[in-house]
Amino acid sequence: MKKIIFALILPLVVVGGLVFANRERTHEAAEKSPSTPPSAAERKAALKKWEATPDGILYKKWEASPAGKKVYASEAKIRKHIKAFTNMEAVVTSLSLPPGSRLGFGLMVRIDGDDYILGYGPEKSDELQQLHSLKVNDKIVIRSHSVLHAPKYAYPIISLNLVERDGKMLYKRVPRKGGC
C-alpha cells in the first residue's frame, strides 16, 4: 500500500516542481524586458554607436555612393504611393531575383522607368500559387506599406501587401495573428 501511495505522490511532486520552475523563469524574463520604448535621444545615441561600427561605416559609404543614391532616388519616386497605400502600376521584367538574393520568392518589376524587387518572403505554396502564373511583360497593380533597401541589392525592395492583374487579385498579404 505504501508503494502505491508513493508511486502516485512522486509524479505529482515532480510535475509541481517543473510547473513552479517554469513560472519562475517566465517571471524573470518578463522583468528583464523593457517596459517603455527607447526615447528619441536613446535611439539617436544607439544609431551613432552603430554608425561607428564597421557595418555602419560600410553602410554610410554605400549611401554616399552612386549606387546608394540611385536606390534612394528610386525609393523617393514611389514614396507618396507607399505612404498613402495607393495603387502603383508595374510591369514584370523578370521572374527571378538578382543572383545571390536571399529574400525568398520574388519578382523584378519596373515602375515609372525604375526597377524594383518585389519581395514576398519565404515561398508558401498556398499564398503565392497565383503569382507563379505571372509572365514577363505582364502589367500588374501593386500596393505596399514599406520599401526597404540594402547595400547588397542595387534596387529598392518593395514588401507587398496586394498584387492584382486585370482587376483580379493574385496576392493579398494575410496579417499576423496576435501581433503588430
Secondary structure, 3 states (H helix, E strand, C coil): CHHHHHHHHHHHHHHHHHHHHHHHHHHHHHHHCCCCCCCHHHHHHHHHHHHCCHHHHHHHHHHHCHHHHHHHHHHHHHHHHHHHCCCEEEEEEECCCCCCCCCEEEEEEEECCEEEEEEEECCCHHHHHHHHHCCCCCEEEEEEEEEECCCCCCCCEEEEEEEEECCEEEEECCCCCCCC
